[in-house]
Amino acid sequence: MNQKDKAAKKLMTATQWQAAVSDTFFPLETTMADDQSFSGDLNTWSLGIVGLSQMRCDGILYKRHKRHFLDEVESSLLITIPRLGTVGFDQNARQAKCSPGEFLVERGDLPYEFWHEQTNELLVLKVSSESVRARIGPTDRLGALSFDGTAGVASYFLDTVKTTALHVDLLDEQARAAAGKHILDLLCLSIRKDDRVLDSETSTIRAAHLHRAEQFIRNNLFNENLSSSLVAEACNVSQRYLQQLFSESGRSVSGFIREKRLVRAREDLSVEGAITIAEIAHRWGFSDQSQFNKAYRAQFGCTPTETRKAAQ
């Protein structure tokens, strides 16, 4: 989404709403209880790497079919926070309900149905699946999960999103980008607190060790001295054993570190700001900029400079 300024669309008809939500989030099919009397309004903003939308509309059913995402290169997650009433969601043979005080995770890379029968008001975040994976690992277990937001960091997350929506028009581009990063980090912390998102194989010792090693890496990407020896020491395992764990999943420790650092660097490059490419590379553990440029191009098929220009 390219939404540097507030984009408000008021009292839209059923046809206008279909186009608006597809443009804001991704292609969807909408069905209203009454096309003739339907009305809704939508406000949306860019918070750097996070899209924030506030919407209010009459009862509706959204359907995302496989044909809607066949040509999509990057996948996204939608985080929905209902304000007035309960919403329903069905994806990948899992059905969930989400009420005020909770938040719902929707995967954009699988078909789904989302509905609310009465007029409702929602806050919706659009985040890159890759950005979430860089912080907490695989996202394939997140679809159709509803999370309690009444206590702990999840409550703080919901309050932060609501407060940001109230004050976003007062924030400049830099402050919005900072708010987006903060919201994304709080979202990932909230999700990690829930045991349901852990890999079903984490009951085995080897899988548990791998999960712990991966999370240590994600939490220490800024440390340019991060290495297999440091990870092994922190997780109280041998380097050889650590390498075996990663090898079994088709990766290497150094490759995993490099991949996650590049993802975080691309997030920074995608947000306008005064910080230089060299400073971003150094922030994420690359002491050699030419090496960073080469690895970045190999990972994303473009240069850091091209990513920065696209964000301007």
TORKOL-4160 file (C-alpha; in steps of 0.2 Angstrom, whole numbers, padded with zeros to 4 digits, m for minus):
312
<pt num="1" X="0000" Y="0000" Z="0000"/>
<pt num="2" X="0006" Y="0017" Z="m0004"/>
<pt num="3" X="m0003" Y="0028" Z="0008"/>
<pt num="4" X="0008" Y="0042" Z="0014"/>
<pt num="5" X="m0007" Y="0053" Z="0019"/>
<pt num="6" X="m0024" Y="0049" Z="0026"/>
<pt num="7" X="m0036" Y="0043" Z="0013"/>
<pt num="8" X="m0054" Y="0044" Z="0018"/>
<pt num="9" X="m0068" Y="0037" Z="0009"/>
<pt num="10" X="m0085" Y="0041" Z="0016"/>
<pt num="11" X="m0102" Y="0033" Z="0015"/>
<pt num="12" X="m0098" Y="0021" Z="0000"/>
<pt num="13" X="m0110" Y="0010" Z="m0009"/>
<pt num="14" X="m0108" Y="m0009" Z="m0011"/>
<pt num="15" X="m0099" Y="m0007" Z="m0027"/>
<pt num="16" X="m0087" Y="0006" Z="m0021"/>
<pt num="17" X="m0084" Y="m0004" Z="m0005"/>
<pt num="18" X="m0078" Y="m0019" Z="m0015"/>
<pt num="19" X="m0065" Y="m0009" Z="m0024"/>
<pt num="20" X="m0060" Y="0001" Z="m0009"/>
<pt num="21" X="m0056" Y="m0015" Z="0002"/>
<pt num="22" X="m0047" Y="m0024" Z="m0012"/>
<pt num="23" X="m0036" Y="m0009" Z="m0016"/>
<pt num="24" X="m0032" Y="m0006" Z="0003"/>
<pt num="25" X="m0029" Y="m0024" Z="0008"/>
<pt num="26" X="m0029" Y="m0036" Z="m0007"/>
<pt num="27" X="m0041" Y="m0043" Z="m0019"/>
<pt num="28" X="m0057" Y="m0049" Z="m0011"/>
<pt num="29" X="m0075" Y="m0054" Z="m0015"/>
<pt num="30" X="m0089" Y="m0045" Z="m0005"/>
<pt num="31" X="m0107" Y="m0050" Z="m0002"/>
<pt num="32" X="m0119" Y="m0038" Z="0007"/>
<pt num="33" X="m0135" Y="m0042" Z="0015"/>
<pt num="34" X="m0143" Y="m0027" Z="0006"/>
<pt num="35" X="m0133" Y="m0020" Z="m0009"/>
<pt num="36" X="m0145" Y="m0005" Z="m0010"/>
<pt num="37" X="m0144" Y="0001" Z="0008"/>
<pt num="38" X="m0126" Y="m0004" Z="0011"/>
<pt num="39" X="m0115" Y="0010" Z="0017"/>
<pt num="40" X="m0097" Y="0011" Z="0025"/>
<pt num="41" X="m0082" Y="0022" Z="0027"/>
<pt num="42" X="m0064" Y="0018" Z="0027"/>
<pt num="43" X="m0049" Y="0028" Z="0033"/>
<pt num="44" X="m0031" Y="0021" Z="0030"/>
<pt num="45" X="m0014" Y="0027" Z="0033"/>
<pt num="46" X="0004" Y="0021" Z="0031"/>
<pt num="47" X="0015" Y="0018" Z="0046"/>
<pt num="48" X="0030" Y="0013" Z="0037"/>
<pt num="49" X="0031" Y="m0006" Z="0036"/>
<pt num="50" X="0013" Y="m0007" Z="0043"/>
<pt num="51" X="m0003" Y="m0002" Z="0035"/>
<pt num="52" X="m0017" Y="0004" Z="0047"/>
<pt num="53" X="m0035" Y="0005" Z="0043"/>
<pt num="54" X="m0051" Y="0011" Z="0052"/>
<pt num="55" X="m0067" Y="0005" Z="0044"/>
<pt num="56" X="m0085" Y="0005" Z="0049"/>
<pt num="57" X="m0098" Y="m0004" Z="0038"/>
<pt num="58" X="m0115" Y="m0013" Z="0038"/>
<pt num="59" X="m0115" Y="m0032" Z="0039"/>
<pt num="60" X="m0104" Y="m0041" Z="0026"/>
<pt num="61" X="m0096" Y="m0057" Z="0020"/>
<pt num="62" X="m0078" Y="m0056" Z="0013"/>
<pt num="63" X="m0071" Y="m0071" Z="0003"/>
<pt num="64" X="m0054" Y="m0073" Z="m0003"/>
<pt num="65" X="m0052" Y="m0086" Z="m0016"/>
<pt num="66" X="m0036" Y="m0095" Z="m0023"/>
<pt num="67" X="m0038" Y="m0085" Z="m0039"/>
<pt num="68" X="m0035" Y="m0069" Z="m0029"/>
<pt num="69" X="m0017" Y="m0073" Z="m0024"/>
<pt num="70" X="m0011" Y="m0084" Z="m0038"/>
<pt num="71" X="0001" Y="m0070" Z="m0045"/>
<pt num="72" X="0006" Y="m0062" Z="m0028"/>
<pt num="73" X="0024" Y="m0063" Z="m0024"/>
<pt num="74" X="0024" Y="m0057" Z="m0006"/>
<pt num="75" X="0011" Y="m0063" Z="0007"/>
<pt num="76" X="0003" Y="m0052" Z="0020"/>
<pt num="77" X="m0006" Y="m0055" Z="0037"/>
<pt num="78" X="m0021" Y="m0045" Z="0042"/>
<pt num="79" X="m0023" Y="m0041" Z="0060"/>
<pt num="80" X="m0041" Y="m0037" Z="0064"/>
<pt num="81" X="m0047" Y="m0028" Z="0080"/>
<pt num="82" X="m0066" Y="m0027" Z="0081"/>
<pt num="83" X="m0073" Y="m0012" Z="0091"/>
<pt num="84" X="m0092" Y="m0015" Z="0091"/>
<pt num="85" X="m0096" Y="m0033" Z="0090"/>
<pt num="86" X="m0090" Y="m0051" Z="0086"/>
<pt num="87" X="m0083" Y="m0056" Z="0069"/>
<pt num="88" X="m0082" Y="m0073" Z="0062"/>
<pt num="89" X="m0067" Y="m0081" Z="0051"/>
<pt num="90" X="m0065" Y="m0097" Z="0042"/>
<pt num="91" X="m0048" Y="m0102" Z="0035"/>
<pt num="92" X="m0039" Y="m0119" Z="0032"/>
<pt num="93" X="m0052" Y="m0129" Z="0041"/>
<pt num="94" X="m0051" Y="m0118" Z="0056"/>
<pt num="95" X="m0065" Y="m0107" Z="0062"/>
<pt num="96" X="m0063" Y="m0093" Z="0074"/>
<pt num="97" X="m0073" Y="m0079" Z="0082"/>
<pt num="98" X="m0066" Y="m0063" Z="0088"/>
<pt num="99" X="m0074" Y="m0050" Z="0100"/>
<pt num="100" X="m0070" Y="m0033" Z="0106"/>
<pt num="101" X="m0054" Y="m0035" Z="0118"/>
<pt num="102" X="m0047" Y="m0048" Z="0106"/>
<pt num="103" X="m0037" Y="m0048" Z="0089"/>
<pt num="104" X="m0038" Y="m0060" Z="0075"/>
<pt num="105" X="m0024" Y="m0065" Z="0063"/>
<pt num="106" X="m0029" Y="m0069" Z="0045"/>
<pt num="107" X="m0017" Y="m0076" Z="0032"/>
<pt num="108" X="m0017" Y="m0068" Z="0015"/>
<pt num="109" X="m0010" Y="m0083" Z="0006"/>
<pt num="110" X="m0024" Y="m0095" Z="0009"/>
<pt num="111" X="m0043" Y="m0094" Z="0004"/>
<pt num="112" X="m0054" Y="m0088" Z="0018"/>
<pt num="113" X="m0071" Y="m0081" Z="0023"/>
<pt num="114" X="m0073" Y="m0066" Z="0035"/>
<pt num="115" X="m0090" Y="m0059" Z="0041"/>
<pt num="116" X="m0100" Y="m0049" Z="0053"/>
<pt num="117" X="m0119" Y="m0049" Z="0052"/>
<pt num="118" X="m0122" Y="m0032" Z="0060"/>
<pt num="119" X="m0114" Y="m0015" Z="0058"/>
<pt num="120" X="m0096" Y="m0016" Z="0065"/>
<pt num="121" X="m0081" Y="m0005" Z="0067"/>
<pt num="122" X="m0064" Y="m0013" Z="0064"/>
<pt num="123" X="m0046" Y="m0008" Z="0066"/>
<pt num="124" X="m0035" Y="m0018" Z="0054"/>
<pt num="125" X="m0016" Y="m0019" Z="0052"/>
<pt num="126" X="m0008" Y="m0026" Z="0036"/>
<pt num="127" X="0009" Y="m0033" Z="0039"/>
<pt num="128" X="0022" Y="m0042" Z="0029"/>
<pt num="129" X="0022" Y="m0061" Z="0033"/>
<pt num="130" X="0041" Y="m0060" Z="0030"/>
<pt num="131" X="0043" Y="m0046" Z="0043"/>
<pt num="132" X="0033" Y="m0057" Z="0056"/>
<pt num="133" X="0044" Y="m0072" Z="0051"/>
<pt num="134" X="0059" Y="m0062" Z="0054"/>
<pt num="135" X="0054" Y="m0059" Z="0072"/>
<pt num="136" X="0045" Y="m0075" Z="0078"/>
<pt num="137" X="0047" Y="m0088" Z="0064"/>
<pt num="138" X="0034" Y="m0097" Z="0053"/>
<pt num="139" X="0018" Y="m0089" Z="0051"/>
<pt num="140" X="0008" Y="m0104" Z="0044"/>
<pt num="141" X="0001" Y="m0108" Z="0061"/>
<pt num="142" X="m0006" Y="m0091" Z="0064"/>
<pt num="143" X="m0021" Y="m0091" Z="0052"/>
<pt num="144" X="m0038" Y="m0090" Z="0060"/>
<pt num="145" X="m0031" Y="m0088" Z="0078"/>
<pt num="146" X="m0040" Y="m0076" Z="0089"/>
<pt num="147" X="m0029" Y="m0069" Z="0104"/>
<pt num="148" X="m0035" Y="m0062" Z="0120"/>
<pt num="149" X="m0030" Y="m0044" Z="0122"/>
<pt num="150" X="m0036" Y="m0040" Z="0139"/>
<pt num="151" X="m0020" Y="m0043" Z="0149"/>
<pt num="152" X="m0001" Y="m0042" Z="0148"/>
<pt num="153" X="0008" Y="m0036" Z="0132"/>
<pt num="154" X="m0007" Y="m0040" Z="0121"/>
<pt num="155" X="m0017" Y="m0027" Z="0130"/>
<pt num="156" X="m0003" Y="m0015" Z="0128"/>
<pt num="157" X="m0003" Y="m0019" Z="0109"/>
<pt num="158" X="m0021" Y="m0016" Z="0107"/>
<pt num="159" X="m0020" Y="0001" Z="0117"/>
<pt num="160" X="m0006" Y="0006" Z="0106"/>
<pt num="161" X="m0015" Y="0003" Z="0090"/>
<pt num="162" X="m0031" Y="0012" Z="0096"/>
<pt num="163" X="m0020" Y="0027" Z="0102"/>
<pt num="164" X="m0011" Y="0028" Z="0086"/>
<pt num="165" X="m0027" Y="0028" Z="0076"/>
<pt num="166" X="m0033" Y="0042" Z="0086"/>
<pt num="167" X="m0017" Y="0053" Z="0084"/>
<pt num="168" X="m0010" Y="0047" Z="0067"/>
<pt num="169" X="m0015" Y="0063" Z="0058"/>
<pt num="170" X="m0004" Y="0073" Z="0070"/>
<pt num="171" X="0011" Y="0062" Z="0066"/>
<pt num="172" X="0024" Y="0066" Z="0053"/>
<pt num="173" X="0031" Y="0053" Z="0041"/>
<pt num="174" X="0046" Y="0049" Z="0053"/>
<pt num="175" X="0035" Y="0047" Z="0068"/>
<pt num="176" X="0022" Y="0036" Z="0059"/>
<pt num="177" X="0036" Y="0024" Z="0053"/>
<pt num="178" X="0042" Y="0023" Z="0071"/>
<pt num="179" X="0025" Y="0019" Z="0077"/>
<pt num="180" X="0023" Y="0006" Z="0064"/>
<pt num="181" X="0039" Y="m0003" Z="0070"/>
<pt num="182" X="0033" Y="m0002" Z="0088"/>
<pt num="183" X="0016" Y="m0009" Z="0084"/>
<pt num="184" X="0024" Y="m0024" Z="0074"/>
<pt num="185" X="0036" Y="m0028" Z="0088"/>
<pt num="186" X="0022" Y="m0028" Z="0101"/>
<pt num="187" X="0011" Y="m0039" Z="0089"/>
<pt num="188" X="0025" Y="m0052" Z="0088"/>
<pt num="189" X="0028" Y="m0051" Z="0107"/>
<pt num="190" X="0009" Y="m0054" Z="0110"/>
<pt num="191" X="0009" Y="m0069" Z="0098"/>
<pt num="192" X="0024" Y="m0077" Z="0105"/>
<pt num="193" X="0016" Y="m0077" Z="0122"/>
<pt num="194" X="0003" Y="m0090" Z="0116"/>
<pt num="195" X="0008" Y="m0108" Z="0116"/>
<pt num="196" X="m0003" Y="m0112" Z="0101"/>
<pt num="197" X="0009" Y="m0104" Z="0089"/>
<pt num="198" X="0023" Y="m0116" Z="0094"/>
<pt num="199" X="0028" Y="m0129" Z="0081"/>
<pt num="200" X="0019" Y="m0145" Z="0084"/>
<pt num="201" X="0035" Y="m0154" Z="0085"/>
<pt num="202" X="0043" Y="m0143" Z="0099"/>
<pt num="203" X="0039" Y="m0157" Z="0111"/>
<pt num="204" X="0055" Y="m0166" Z="0104"/>
<pt num="205" X="0071" Y="m0161" Z="0112"/>
<pt num="206" X="0079" Y="m0157" Z="0095"/>
<pt num="207" X="0065" Y="m0146" Z="0089"/>
<pt num="208" X="0065" Y="m0137" Z="0105"/>
<pt num="209" X="0083" Y="m0133" Z="0104"/>
<pt num="210" X="0081" Y="m0127" Z="0086"/>
<pt num="211" X="0067" Y="m0116" Z="0091"/>
<pt num="212" X="0077" Y="m0108" Z="0105"/>
<pt num="213" X="0092" Y="m0106" Z="0094"/>
<pt num="214" X="0082" Y="m0097" Z="0080"/>
<pt num="215" X="0073" Y="m0085" Z="0093"/>
<pt num="216" X="0090" Y="m0081" Z="0100"/>
<pt num="217" X="0096" Y="m0076" Z="0083"/>
<pt num="218" X="0081" Y="m0066" Z="0079"/>
<pt num="219" X="0083" Y="m0056" Z="0096"/>
<pt num="220" X="0102" Y="m0053" Z="0093"/>
<pt num="221" X="0102" Y="m0048" Z="0074"/>
<pt num="222" X="0110" Y="m0031" Z="0078"/>
<pt num="223" X="0125" Y="m0039" Z="0086"/>
<pt num="224" X="0139" Y="m0040" Z="0072"/>
<pt num="225" X="0148" Y="m0053" Z="0082"/>
<pt num="226" X="0133" Y="m0065" Z="0081"/>
<pt num="227" X="0139" Y="m0082" Z="0075"/>
<pt num="228" X="0136" Y="m0100" Z="0077"/>
<pt num="229" X="0148" Y="m0101" Z="0092"/>
<pt num="230" X="0139" Y="m0087" Z="0101"/>
<pt num="231" X="0122" Y="m0095" Z="0098"/>
<pt num="232" X="0128" Y="m0112" Z="0103"/>
<pt num="233" X="0135" Y="m0105" Z="0119"/>
<pt num="234" X="0119" Y="m0095" Z="0123"/>
<pt num="235" X="0109" Y="m0111" Z="0120"/>
<pt num="236" X="0121" Y="m0122" Z="0130"/>
<pt num="237" X="0124" Y="m0134" Z="0115"/>
<pt num="238" X="0139" Y="m0138" Z="0105"/>
<pt num="239" X="0142" Y="m0130" Z="0088"/>
<pt num="240" X="0142" Y="m0147" Z="0079"/>
<pt num="241" X="0125" Y="m0151" Z="0086"/>
<pt num="242" X="0119" Y="m0134" Z="0082"/>
<pt num="243" X="0124" Y="m0135" Z="0064"/>
<pt num="244" X="0116" Y="m0152" Z="0063"/>
<pt num="245" X="0099" Y="m0145" Z="0069"/>
<pt num="246" X="0099" Y="m0132" Z="0055"/>
<pt num="247" X="0106" Y="m0144" Z="0042"/>
<pt num="248" X="0091" Y="m0155" Z="0046"/>
<pt num="249" X="0079" Y="m0141" Z="0041"/>
<pt num="250" X="0089" Y="m0137" Z="0025"/>
<pt num="251" X="0098" Y="m0122" Z="0031"/>
<pt num="252" X="0115" Y="m0116" Z="0039"/>
<pt num="253" X="0117" Y="m0105" Z="0055"/>
<pt num="254" X="0126" Y="m0092" Z="0045"/>
<pt num="255" X="0113" Y="m0092" Z="0031"/>
<pt num="256" X="0098" Y="m0090" Z="0043"/>
<pt num="257" X="0107" Y="m0076" Z="0052"/>
<pt num="258" X="0111" Y="m0067" Z="0035"/>
<pt num="259" X="0093" Y="m0070" Z="0029"/>
<pt num="260" X="0085" Y="m0062" Z="0044"/>
<pt num="261" X="0097" Y="m0048" Z="0044"/>
<pt num="262" X="0093" Y="m0044" Z="0026"/>
<pt num="263" X="0074" Y="m0044" Z="0030"/>
<pt num="264" X="0076" Y="m0031" Z="0044"/>
<pt num="265" X="0088" Y="m0021" Z="0033"/>
<pt num="266" X="0075" Y="m0020" Z="0019"/>
<pt num="267" X="0062" Y="m0014" Z="0032"/>
<pt num="268" X="0073" Y="0001" Z="0036"/>
<pt num="269" X="0076" Y="0004" Z="0018"/>
<pt num="270" X="0058" Y="0004" Z="0014"/>
<pt num="271" X="0055" Y="0019" Z="0026"/>
<pt num="272" X="0060" Y="0036" Z="0021"/>
<pt num="273" X="0073" Y="0044" Z="0033"/>
<pt num="274" X="0089" Y="0052" Z="0035"/>
<pt num="275" X="0099" Y="0036" Z="0039"/>
<pt num="276" X="0111" Y="0031" Z="0025"/>
<pt num="277" X="0112" Y="0014" Z="0017"/>
<pt num="278" X="0129" Y="0011" Z="0025"/>
<pt num="279" X="0122" Y="0015" Z="0043"/>
<pt num="280" X="0107" Y="0003" Z="0040"/>
<pt num="281" X="0120" Y="m0011" Z="0034"/>
<pt num="282" X="0130" Y="m0008" Z="0050"/>
<pt num="283" X="0115" Y="m0008" Z="0061"/>
<pt num="284" X="0111" Y="m0026" Z="0055"/>
<pt num="285" X="0128" Y="m0033" Z="0057"/>
<pt num="286" X="0136" Y="m0030" Z="0040"/>
<pt num="287" X="0153" Y="m0022" Z="0042"/>
<pt num="288" X="0157" Y="m0023" Z="0023"/>
<pt num="289" X="0144" Y="m0013" Z="0013"/>
<pt num="290" X="0149" Y="m0021" Z="m0004"/>
<pt num="291" X="0146" Y="m0038" Z="0004"/>
<pt num="292" X="0129" Y="m0031" Z="0010"/>
<pt num="293" X="0125" Y="m0025" Z="m0007"/>
<pt num="294" X="0129" Y="m0042" Z="m0015"/>
<pt num="295" X="0119" Y="m0052" Z="m0002"/>
<pt num="296" X="0104" Y="m0040" Z="m0003"/>
<pt num="297" X="0103" Y="m0042" Z="m0022"/>
<pt num="298" X="0105" Y="m0061" Z="m0021"/>
<pt num="299" X="0091" Y="m0061" Z="m0008"/>
<pt num="300" X="0078" Y="m0049" Z="m0016"/>
<pt num="301" X="0083" Y="m0047" Z="m0034"/>
<pt num="302" X="0087" Y="m0028" Z="m0032"/>
<pt num="303" X="0099" Y="m0017" Z="m0024"/>
<pt num="304" X="0097" Y="m0007" Z="m0008"/>
<pt num="305" X="0097" Y="0009" Z="m0018"/>
<pt num="306" X="0083" Y="0003" Z="m0028"/>
<pt num="307" X="0073" Y="m0002" Z="m0013"/>
<pt num="308" X="0076" Y="0016" Z="m0005"/>
<pt num="309" X="0071" Y="0025" Z="m0021"/>
<pt num="310" X="0055" Y="0015" Z="m0022"/>
<pt num="311" X="0050" Y="0021" Z="m0005"/>
<pt num="312" X="0052" Y="0039" Z="m0009"/>
